[in-house]
Amino acid sequence: MLSPCVARCGLNDENYCMGCLRHLDEIVAWRDCSETVQLAIIAKLPARKARFAGKSNQHSLSRAKWIASQTRLAEHKQTLPEPDID
């Protein structure tokens, strides 16, 4: 699945990209996520858009933040959870 990236990267204080509205961990893990998880992330974006309306980028999406997220996910052997589907 294609990434929802819009090439306007900039993080808020909660590490959400104000361009695509994904959390940094979601961005880093995107290519390793199942399509089900990717679709669940995309489903959350409209609510995030409303939540962050009028807010602006506070921080750049630096290589250091990217590596820190990769390291955190790897150390905890975390992946993004599969959503509950009824």
Helices and strands as residue ranges (DSSP letters): H 24-29, G 30-32, H 35-51, H 63-75
